[in-house]
């Protein structure tokens, strides 16, 4: 990949993601795109931690974490940094990266 730092690229998943490490890497990359992370953040704002007494101790119910959809055809717009480039190289067989 011959992209430079600060360049904006579009990342599209073009194969099924079976490896758990690749799925986590793609989730982390996709969450940097505000179009992908916005609805997830909006949903998590609707839930508040609810501390209560349970068995004489304070017990807090936290909301479930929502993950972005990582399926074939999903796309995100990213700004290239050294770490993003390293992550994209680790999943280059699963994604297509094009300059915007």
C-alpha positions in Angstrom: 0.0 0.0 0.0 1.5 3.3 -1.1 -0.6 5.7 0.9 0.9 8.7 2.8 0.0 9.8 6.3 -2.9 12.2 6.4 -4.4 10.9 3.2 -8.1 9.9 3.2 -9.0 6.4 2.0 -12.1 4.3 1.6 -11.9 0.8 3.0 -14.4 -1.8 1.7 -14.6 -5.4 3.0 -14.7 -7.7 0.0 -14.3 -11.1 1.7 -15.9 -12.9 4.6 -14.1 -12.2 7.9 -13.5 -15.5 9.7 -10.4 -14.7 11.9 -11.3 -13.2 15.2 -8.2 -11.0 15.2 -9.0 -9.6 11.8 -12.6 -8.9 12.9 -11.3 -7.0 16.0 -8.9 -5.0 13.8 -11.6 -4.0 11.4 -14.0 -3.1 14.2 -11.3 -0.8 15.6 -10.6 0.8 12.3 -14.3 1.2 11.4 -15.0 2.9 14.8 -12.7 5.7 13.8 -15.2 6.7 11.0 -17.8 9.0 12.4 -20.5 7.7 10.0 -20.1 4.2 11.4 -19.5 5.1 15.1 -22.2 7.9 15.3 -25.3 5.7 15.5 -23.5 3.3 17.9 -22.5 6.2 20.2 -26.0 7.6 20.0 -27.5 4.3 21.1 -25.0 3.9 24.0 -25.9 7.4 25.2 -29.5 6.2 25.8 -28.3 3.7 28.5 -27.0 4.7 31.9 -25.2 2.6 34.5 -27.7 1.7 37.2 -26.1 1.0 40.5 -28.2 -0.8 43.1 -27.8 -2.9 46.2 -27.6 -6.6 45.5 -26.7 -9.0 48.2 -25.6 -6.1 50.5 -23.1 -4.8 47.9 -23.3 -2.1 45.3 -23.8 -3.8 41.9 -23.9 -1.9 38.6 -25.6 -3.1 35.5 -23.8 -1.7 32.5 -25.2 -1.6 28.9 -24.1 -4.2 26.4 -21.4 -3.0 24.0 -22.6 -2.7 20.4 -20.2 -3.6 17.6 -20.2 -2.2 14.1 -21.4 -4.5 11.3 -18.4 -6.2 9.7 -19.8 -8.0 6.7 -18.9 -8.1 3.0 -19.7 -4.8 1.4 -19.3 -2.7 4.6 -17.2 0.4 4.0 -15.6 3.2 6.1 -13.7 6.3 5.3 -10.4 6.6 7.2 -7.5 9.0 7.5 -4.2 7.2 7.1 -1.7 7.2 10.1 1.2 4.9 10.7 -0.9 2.7 12.9 -3.8 2.6 10.5 -1.5 1.6 7.7 0.0 -1.2 9.8 -3.5 -2.5 10.7 -4.6 -2.3 7.0 -1.6 -4.3 6.0 -2.6 -7.1 8.5 -6.0 -7.4 6.8 -5.1 -6.6 3.2 -6.4 -9.9 1.9 -9.9 -9.1 3.2 -10.3 -5.4 2.2 -10.0 -3.1 -0.8 -8.5 0.3 -0.1 -9.1 3.1 -2.5 -8.1 6.8 -2.3 -10.9 9.3 -1.9 
